[in-house]
Amino acid sequence: MPAPVINVAQMREWEQATWATGRTEAEVIGRVGEIVARRAAQMVFPGELVLILAGKGHNGDDVRRAREHLPEARVQLLDITDPETGLAEVTALLDQKPRLIIDGLFGIGLNRPLNEKWVALIQRINEQATQVLAVDVPSGLNAETGQPEGAAIRASVTLTLGAPKRGMLLPSAWPFVGRLEVAAEIGLIPCPFTSEMWWTLPEDFRDFPPARPATAHKGNFGRLGIVAGSLGYHGAAVLASRGAQRAQPGLITLYTMEEVYHAIAPQTQAVMVSLWQPRIKFPGDYDAVLVGPGLAAENLGDDLKMAVRHLWRDSPVPVVVDASALDWLPLAPVAKNAIRVITPHPGEAARLLRTSAPQVQADRPHALREISKRLGNCWVVLKGHQTLIGRSTGEMYVNSSGNPHLAQGGSGDVLAGFLAGLLAQPALQAEAARTIRYGVWEHGATADQLTANRTNWVIEDLAEEIGNRRRPVAASRGVTLSGKTSS
């Protein structure tokens, strides 16, 4: 199950409840050391220099234990209790150009400003521009407020222990946290806390989607209708269709504008392509409908916009809306128990809320809640770093996969198509929340796998591979990733 996003006090209470059962801190530290070493080994090649910085607290104990599990690396362990002496020692070791720094100087208990000597030490580490694996929290960052206490390590990857701490999900923390990963199984008892916000784990999708019955036929997996593509934007329709195909619904029909029909039709085989006509009535025989990718031309007319409004408000089948079509949605209730999904990036979210993208980013959970409330309690996939999935009330989920290489045109079209292809399948409609979360996670996990193999992949590669991931993805050696889904 996903991990709850908790505060520092809850983390301490969880630890104390664990010690009360007879489990010891030493056992947990030993396990954490192995986990840290395993993650560090994924970030370096054998023989490369790893510099471990250990403070006097339990974070220092964690990274010290990691050393014994890195036999293939050259490891320098530096215990730092005095920052003035430590600065000279760190500078000497940084001159040796380590491939990775493991940060275990301060933990989540830090809640007061660092003195100028610690600030100078941290600034020297940041100046090196070496990749950093921070353990539990980047040293100097307040895990409760998300603010640096004078200075904080700028990590490439932060491997937080047990569960995410809420301050690390705030935009102010992002430049220091880098890619946030959660080591959930560190030897503590099951987390005794629940939360409004949950962190998605790869294990949430073990055996999902379920295996298909041997006797299945295409009628069992639904029919998807897509309305996409206009003059100058026909590629979005092709990418959305390919993303939908990778979800494997039974049948897909793409409706597009006449002026781009001949550009789109030759690029599809199994996807049927037809002209959009005002007389077409949705949902018709479809089990889900996607509207929006590539519908950005200025001459689309009011008939299409009215059709989208009626579809959103009245259709009993799942409706996914993306891109320009987001601006056409009515501020009205929708059919009871109907599945509605929108996939805005921060700029589109700002238009829906009549505000600015920076204001959306300042409080992303609030923005998601407000958009969902205005649009009939729809599911909102608020894309960007740490993509959010949720509705106006209830649990909200933070996606854990993805990286900055998703910031390419067409990424969102593939995601919208993949989500719609999943939701066209009756069996997956029954678990709409999990299905949407899976679609978003798979999109990011595919990008992670592509980046692990090559850093110059393109969106056509994403459309080719999405849906092919089944196991947790590790970042490639030496590549910085950061948990993002972009349009």
C-alpha positions as CSV (number, residue, x, y, z in Angstrom):
1,M,0.0,0.0,0.0
2,P,1.1,3.6,-0.4
3,A,3.1,5.3,2.4
4,P,1.4,8.0,4.4
5,V,3.0,11.5,4.4
6,I,3.7,12.2,8.1
7,N,5.3,14.8,10.3
8,V,8.4,14.6,12.4
9,A,6.5,14.0,15.6
10,Q,4.7,11.1,14.1
11,M,7.9,9.6,12.8
12,R,9.3,9.7,16.4
13,E,6.2,8.2,17.8
14,W,6.4,5.4,15.2
15,E,10.0,4.7,16.2
16,Q,9.1,4.6,19.9
17,A,6.3,2.2,19.2
18,T,8.7,-0.1,17.4
19,W,11.2,-0.1,20.2
20,A,8.4,-1.0,22.6
21,T,7.9,-4.3,20.7
22,G,11.5,-5.4,21.4
23,R,13.0,-4.4,18.1
24,T,16.2,-2.4,18.6
25,E,17.6,0.7,17.0
26,A,20.7,-1.3,16.1
27,E,18.7,-3.7,14.0
28,V,17.0,-0.9,12.1
29,I,20.3,1.0,11.6
30,G,21.8,-2.2,10.2
31,R,19.0,-2.6,7.7
32,V,19.1,1.0,6.7
33,G,22.8,0.7,6.1
34,E,22.2,-2.1,3.6
35,I,19.5,-0.1,1.8
36,V,21.6,3.0,1.6
37,A,24.5,1.0,0.2
38,R,22.3,-0.7,-2.4
39,R,21.0,2.7,-3.6
40,A,24.5,4.2,-3.6
41,A,25.8,1.3,-5.7
42,Q,23.3,2.1,-8.4
43,M,24.8,5.6,-8.7
44,V,28.4,4.7,-9.3
45,F,30.5,2.3,-11.2
46,P,32.8,-0.2,-9.5
47,G,36.1,1.4,-8.3
48,E,34.7,5.0,-8.3
49,L,35.3,7.1,-5.1
50,V,32.4,7.4,-2.7
51,L,32.7,10.0,0.1
52,I,30.5,9.3,3.2
53,L,29.9,12.2,5.5
54,A,28.7,11.0,8.9
55,G,27.5,13.2,11.7
56,K,27.1,12.3,15.4
57,G,23.4,11.3,15.3
58,H,21.6,8.3,14.0
59,N,21.9,9.5,10.4
60,G,25.7,9.2,10.9
61,D,25.2,5.7,12.2
62,D,23.1,4.8,9.2
63,V,25.8,5.9,6.7
64,R,28.6,4.4,8.7
65,R,26.9,1.0,8.4
66,A,26.5,1.5,4.6
67,R,30.3,1.5,4.2
68,E,30.6,-2.3,4.9
69,H,28.1,-3.0,2.1
70,L,30.0,-1.2,-0.7
71,P,32.9,-3.6,-1.4
72,E,33.2,-2.6,-5.1
73,A,33.6,1.1,-4.4
74,R,36.5,3.1,-3.1
75,V,35.0,4.5,0.1
76,Q,36.2,7.4,2.2
77,L,34.3,7.8,5.5
78,L,34.6,11.1,7.2
79,D,33.2,11.6,10.7
80,I,32.4,15.2,11.3
81,T,31.6,16.7,14.7
82,D,33.5,19.9,14.4
83,P,32.5,21.8,11.2
84,E,35.7,24.0,11.2
85,T,38.0,21.0,11.2
86,G,35.5,19.2,8.9
87,L,35.7,21.9,6.3
88,A,39.4,21.4,5.7
89,E,39.0,17.6,5.6
90,V,36.1,17.8,3.2
91,T,37.9,20.2,0.9
92,A,40.9,17.8,0.7
93,L,38.6,14.9,-0.1
94,L,36.6,16.8,-2.6
95,D,39.8,17.6,-4.5
96,Q,39.9,13.8,-5.2
97,K,36.7,14.2,-7.3
98,P,34.4,11.7,-5.6
99,R,31.7,10.3,-7.9
100,L,29.2,10.3,-5.1
101,I,28.7,11.9,-1.7
102,I,26.5,10.1,0.9
103,D,25.1,12.7,3.2
104,G,24.5,11.7,6.8
105,L,25.4,14.9,8.7
106,F,22.0,15.9,10.1
107,G,18.6,14.1,10.4
108,I,15.0,15.1,10.7
109,G,15.5,16.4,14.3
110,L,17.2,19.6,13.1
111,N,14.9,22.5,14.0
112,R,17.2,25.4,14.6
113,P,19.5,27.5,12.5
114,L,23.0,26.2,11.8
115,N,25.9,28.3,12.9
116,E,28.1,30.0,10.3
117,K,30.7,27.2,10.4
118,W,28.2,24.5,9.5
119,V,26.8,26.8,6.8
120,A,30.2,27.2,5.3
121,L,30.8,23.4,5.3
122,I,27.5,22.8,3.5
123,Q,28.1,25.5,1.0
124,R,31.5,24.0,0.2
125,I,29.8,20.6,-0.5
126,N,27.2,22.3,-2.7
127,E,29.9,24.1,-4.7
128,Q,31.4,20.8,-5.8
129,A,28.4,19.9,-8.0
130,T,29.0,16.2,-7.2
131,Q,25.9,14.0,-7.1
132,V,24.7,13.5,-3.5
133,L,22.6,10.8,-1.9
134,A,21.0,12.3,1.2
135,V,19.8,9.8,3.8
136,D,16.4,10.6,5.3
137,V,16.7,14.3,4.7
138,P,19.2,16.6,3.1
139,S,21.4,17.9,6.0
140,G,20.3,21.4,7.0
141,L,16.8,21.1,5.7
142,N,13.9,21.3,8.3
143,A,11.8,18.2,7.5
144,E,8.8,19.9,9.0
145,T,8.8,23.3,7.4
146,G,10.7,22.5,4.2
147,Q,13.0,25.4,4.8
148,P,16.8,25.3,5.1
149,E,18.1,26.2,8.5
150,G,20.7,28.6,7.1
151,A,21.9,26.2,4.5
152,A,21.1,22.7,3.2
153,I,22.7,20.1,1.1
154,R,21.4,20.1,-2.5
155,A,20.9,16.4,-3.0
156,S,20.5,14.6,-6.3
157,V,18.5,11.8,-4.5
158,T,17.0,11.9,-1.1
159,L,16.3,8.4,0.3
160,T,13.9,9.1,3.2
161,L,13.2,6.4,5.8
162,G,9.9,4.8,6.6
163,A,7.6,7.4,5.1
164,P,7.9,10.9,3.5
165,K,8.0,13.8,5.9
166,R,5.6,16.5,4.9
167,G,8.1,19.4,4.7
168,M,10.0,17.5,2.0
169,L,7.0,17.7,-0.3
170,L,6.8,21.5,-0.2
171,P,8.1,23.5,-3.2
172,S,10.6,25.3,-0.9
173,A,12.2,21.9,-0.3
174,W,12.4,20.7,-3.9
175,P,15.8,22.3,-4.8
176,F,17.4,20.5,-1.8
177,V,15.6,17.2,-1.9
178,G,16.1,16.4,-5.6
179,R,14.5,13.1,-6.4
180,L,12.6,11.9,-3.4
181,E,12.6,8.1,-2.8
182,V,11.1,6.2,0.1
183,A,12.7,3.2,1.8
184,A,9.5,1.9,3.3
185,E,10.7,-1.4,4.8
186,I,13.4,-0.6,7.2
187,G,12.4,-2.9,10.1
188,L,9.8,-0.7,11.8
189,I,6.4,-2.0,12.8
190,P,3.6,-1.1,10.3
191,C,3.0,2.6,10.3
192,P,0.3,3.5,12.9
193,F,-0.8,6.7,11.1
194,T,-3.0,7.5,8.2
195,S,-2.9,10.7,6.2
196,E,-4.8,12.8,3.7
197,M,-1.7,12.6,1.5
198,W,-0.1,9.3,0.4
199,W,3.1,8.6,-1.4
200,T,2.8,6.0,-4.2
201,L,5.1,3.1,-4.0
202,P,5.9,0.8,-7.0
203,E,4.7,-2.1,-4.9
204,D,1.2,-0.6,-5.0
205,F,0.8,-2.0,-8.6
206,R,2.1,-5.6,-8.0
207,D,-0.2,-7.8,-10.1
208,F,-2.0,-4.8,-11.5
209,P,-3.5,-4.6,-14.0
210,P,-4.8,-8.1,-13.4
211,A,-4.0,-10.9,-15.8
212,R,-6.4,-11.3,-18.7
213,P,-8.6,-14.5,-18.8
214,A,-7.5,-17.0,-21.4
215,T,-10.9,-16.9,-23.0
216,A,-11.0,-13.1,-23.3
217,H,-11.8,-11.3,-26.6
218,K,-11.6,-7.6,-27.6
219,G,-15.2,-7.0,-26.5
220,N,-14.1,-7.6,-22.9
221,F,-11.7,-4.7,-22.9
222,G,-13.9,-1.8,-24.1
223,R,-14.0,0.6,-26.9
224,L,-12.3,4.0,-26.7
225,G,-13.3,7.1,-28.6
226,I,-10.7,9.9,-29.0
227,V,-11.4,13.4,-30.3
228,A,-8.0,15.0,-31.0
229,G,-5.8,16.8,-33.6
230,S,-6.2,20.0,-35.5
231,L,-4.3,22.0,-38.0
232,G,-0.7,22.4,-36.8
233,Y,-1.2,20.0,-33.9
234,H,-1.9,16.6,-35.6
235,G,1.0,14.9,-33.8
236,A,-0.8,15.1,-30.5
237,A,-3.6,13.0,-31.9
238,V,-1.1,10.4,-33.1
239,L,0.7,10.3,-29.7
240,A,-2.5,10.1,-27.7
241,S,-3.7,7.2,-29.9
242,R,-0.4,5.3,-29.5
243,G,-0.5,5.9,-25.7
244,A,-4.0,4.5,-25.7
245,Q,-3.0,1.4,-27.7
246,R,-0.3,0.6,-25.1
247,A,-3.1,0.3,-22.5
248,Q,-4.7,-2.3,-24.8
249,P,-8.4,-1.5,-24.9
250,G,-10.4,-3.6,-27.3
251,L,-11.0,-1.0,-30.0
252,I,-9.9,2.6,-30.6
253,T,-11.5,5.2,-32.9
254,L,-9.9,8.6,-33.4
255,Y,-12.0,11.5,-34.6
256,T,-10.1,14.4,-36.0
257,M,-10.5,17.5,-38.1
258,E,-10.8,17.3,-41.9
259,E,-7.7,19.4,-42.6
260,V,-5.4,17.0,-40.7
261,Y,-7.1,13.7,-41.5
262,H,-4.7,12.8,-44.3
263,A,-1.7,13.6,-42.1
264,I,-3.0,11.4,-39.3
265,A,-4.6,8.4,-41.0
266,P,-1.4,7.0,-42.6
267,Q,0.3,7.0,-39.2
268,T,-2.2,4.6,-37.7
269,Q,-3.0,0.9,-38.4
270,A,-5.1,-0.6,-35.6
271,V,-6.6,2.7,-34.6
272,M,-9.6,3.6,-36.8
273,V,-9.6,7.2,-38.0
274,S,-12.8,9.2,-38.8
275,L,-13.7,12.8,-39.4
276,W,-15.2,14.7,-36.6
277,Q,-18.8,15.8,-37.4
278,P,-21.1,17.8,-35.3
279,R,-23.8,15.1,-35.7
280,I,-21.6,12.5,-33.9
281,K,-23.2,11.6,-30.6
282,F,-21.0,10.6,-27.7
283,P,-20.7,8.3,-25.9
284,G,-22.6,6.1,-28.4
285,D,-21.0,2.6,-28.3
286,Y,-17.9,3.8,-26.5
287,D,-16.8,2.7,-23.0
288,A,-14.7,5.8,-22.5
289,V,-13.9,9.0,-24.4
290,L,-10.8,11.2,-24.5
291,V,-11.0,14.8,-25.7
292,G,-8.4,17.5,-26.1
293,P,-4.9,16.5,-27.4
294,G,-4.0,18.8,-30.3
295,L,-7.3,20.7,-30.3
296,A,-5.6,24.1,-30.3
297,A,-6.5,25.5,-33.7
298,E,-8.5,28.7,-33.6
299,N,-11.3,27.6,-36.1
300,L,-12.7,24.6,-34.3
301,G,-16.1,26.2,-33.9
302,D,-18.7,26.0,-31.1
303,D,-20.2,22.7,-32.1
304,L,-17.2,20.8,-30.8
305,K,-17.1,22.8,-27.6
306,M,-20.8,22.3,-26.9
307,A,-20.4,18.5,-27.6
308,V,-17.6,18.4,-25.0
309,R,-19.7,20.2,-22.4
310,H,-22.6,17.8,-22.9
311,L,-20.3,14.8,-22.8
312,W,-18.7,16.0,-19.6
313,R,-21.9,16.8,-17.8
314,D,-24.2,13.9,-19.0
315,S,-22.2,10.9,-20.2
316,P,-22.3,7.7,-18.0
317,V,-18.9,6.5,-19.3
318,P,-15.5,7.7,-18.2
319,V,-14.4,11.0,-19.8
320,V,-10.7,12.1,-19.9
321,V,-10.1,15.8,-20.9
322,D,-6.7,17.3,-21.6
323,A,-5.0,20.3,-23.1
324,S,-7.2,23.0,-24.8
325,A,-10.4,21.2,-24.1
326,L,-9.9,21.9,-20.4
327,D,-11.1,25.4,-21.1
328,W,-14.4,24.2,-22.5
329,L,-15.6,22.4,-19.4
330,P,-18.8,23.5,-17.6
331,L,-18.8,24.5,-14.0
332,A,-21.6,22.1,-13.3
333,P,-22.4,18.8,-11.6
334,V,-21.8,15.6,-13.6
335,A,-23.7,12.4,-14.0
336,K,-23.9,10.4,-10.7
337,N,-20.9,8.1,-10.1
338,A,-19.4,9.0,-13.5
339,I,-15.7,8.9,-13.8
340,R,-14.2,12.2,-14.9
341,V,-10.5,12.9,-15.2
342,I,-8.5,16.0,-16.2
343,T,-4.7,16.2,-16.7
344,P,-3.7,19.9,-16.4
345,H,-0.1,21.1,-16.1
346,P,0.3,24.1,-13.7
347,G,-0.4,26.7,-16.4
348,E,-3.6,25.0,-17.4
349,A,-4.6,24.7,-13.8
350,A,-4.0,28.4,-13.3
351,R,-6.4,29.2,-16.2
352,L,-9.0,27.0,-14.6
353,L,-8.7,28.8,-11.3
354,R,-8.2,32.2,-12.9
355,T,-4.9,32.7,-11.1
356,S,-1.2,32.3,-12.0
357,A,1.0,29.2,-12.3
358,P,3.3,30.3,-9.4
359,Q,0.2,30.6,-7.2
360,V,-0.8,27.1,-8.2
361,Q,2.7,25.8,-7.5
362,A,2.8,27.5,-4.1
363,D,0.0,25.2,-2.8
364,R,-0.6,22.4,-5.2
365,P,-2.9,20.3,-3.0
366,H,-5.2,23.4,-2.5
367,A,-5.2,24.0,-6.3
368,L,-6.2,20.4,-7.0
369,R,-9.0,20.5,-4.5
370,E,-10.4,23.7,-5.9
371,I,-10.3,22.6,-9.5
372,S,-12.0,19.3,-8.7
373,K,-14.7,21.1,-6.7
374,R,-15.5,23.4,-9.6
375,L,-15.7,20.6,-12.1
376,G,-18.1,18.2,-10.4
377,N,-15.6,16.4,-8.0
378,C,-13.6,15.1,-11.0
379,W,-10.3,13.3,-10.6
380,V,-7.4,15.8,-11.2
381,V,-3.9,14.7,-12.3
382,L,-2.0,17.9,-11.5
383,K,1.2,17.3,-13.5
384,G,4.7,18.5,-12.7
385,H,7.3,17.6,-10.1
386,Q,5.7,15.1,-7.6
387,T,2.5,14.9,-9.7
388,L,-0.7,14.9,-7.6
389,I,-3.8,12.7,-8.1
390,G,-6.9,13.4,-6.2
391,R,-10.4,15.0,-6.0
392,S,-12.1,17.7,-4.0
393,T,-12.2,15.5,-0.9
394,G,-10.7,12.3,0.2
395,E,-7.2,10.9,-0.1
396,M,-4.6,12.6,-2.4
397,Y,-1.7,10.7,-3.9
398,V,1.8,11.9,-4.8
399,N,3.4,10.1,-7.7
400,S,6.9,8.9,-7.1
401,S,8.1,8.1,-10.7
402,G,9.3,10.2,-13.6
403,N,12.2,12.6,-14.3
404,P,13.0,15.9,-16.0
405,H,13.3,14.2,-19.4
406,L,9.5,14.1,-19.5
407,A,9.6,17.8,-20.1
408,Q,9.1,17.4,-23.8
409,G,6.2,18.3,-26.0
410,G,3.9,15.3,-26.4
411,S,4.5,13.7,-23.0
412,G,1.1,14.7,-21.8
413,D,-0.6,13.4,-24.9
414,V,0.8,10.0,-24.3
415,L,-0.3,10.1,-20.7
416,A,-3.8,11.2,-21.6
417,G,-4.1,8.4,-24.2
418,F,-2.8,5.8,-21.8
419,L,-5.2,6.8,-19.0
420,A,-8.1,6.8,-21.3
421,G,-7.1,3.4,-22.7
422,L,-7.1,2.0,-19.2
423,L,-10.4,3.5,-18.2
424,A,-12.1,2.2,-21.3
425,Q,-11.8,-1.3,-19.8
426,P,-14.8,-2.2,-17.7
427,A,-12.7,-4.3,-15.2
428,L,-10.4,-1.3,-14.5
429,Q,-13.2,1.2,-14.2
430,A,-14.2,-0.7,-11.0
431,E,-10.9,0.5,-9.4
432,A,-10.8,4.0,-10.9
433,A,-8.5,5.5,-8.3
434,R,-5.9,2.7,-8.6
435,T,-6.2,2.7,-12.3
436,I,-5.5,6.4,-12.6
437,R,-2.6,6.2,-10.2
438,Y,-1.2,3.3,-12.1
439,G,-1.4,5.1,-15.4
440,V,0.5,8.1,-14.0
441,W,3.1,5.9,-12.2
442,E,3.6,3.8,-15.3
443,H,4.2,7.0,-17.4
444,G,6.9,8.2,-15.1
445,A,8.4,4.7,-14.5
446,T,8.7,4.3,-18.3
447,A,10.6,7.6,-18.5
448,D,12.9,6.4,-15.7
449,Q,13.7,3.2,-17.5
450,L,14.3,5.1,-20.7
451,T,16.6,7.5,-19.0
452,A,18.5,4.7,-17.3
453,N,19.3,3.4,-20.8
454,R,19.9,6.7,-22.7
455,T,19.4,10.4,-21.9
456,N,18.4,11.5,-25.4
457,W,15.2,9.5,-25.7
458,V,12.2,11.1,-27.4
459,I,8.5,11.0,-26.8
460,E,8.0,8.5,-29.6
461,D,10.1,6.1,-27.4
462,L,7.8,6.8,-24.5
463,A,4.8,5.9,-26.6
464,E,6.5,2.7,-27.7
465,E,7.4,1.6,-24.1
466,I,4.7,2.8,-21.8
467,G,2.8,-0.1,-20.2
468,N,5.9,-2.3,-20.3
469,R,7.1,-1.7,-16.7
470,R,6.3,-4.2,-13.9
471,R,9.1,-3.7,-11.4
472,P,10.5,-0.8,-9.4
473,V,12.9,1.3,-11.5
474,A,16.3,2.4,-10.2
475,A,17.9,5.6,-11.5
476,S,20.9,4.9,-13.8
477,R,24.4,5.2,-12.6
478,G,25.4,8.8,-12.5
479,V,22.0,10.2,-13.7
480,T,20.0,12.5,-11.6
481,L,16.2,12.0,-11.6
482,S,13.5,14.0,-9.9
483,G,10.0,12.4,-10.0
484,K,8.1,14.5,-12.6
485,T,5.3,14.1,-15.0
486,S,5.2,16.9,-17.6
487,S,3.1,17.8,-20.7
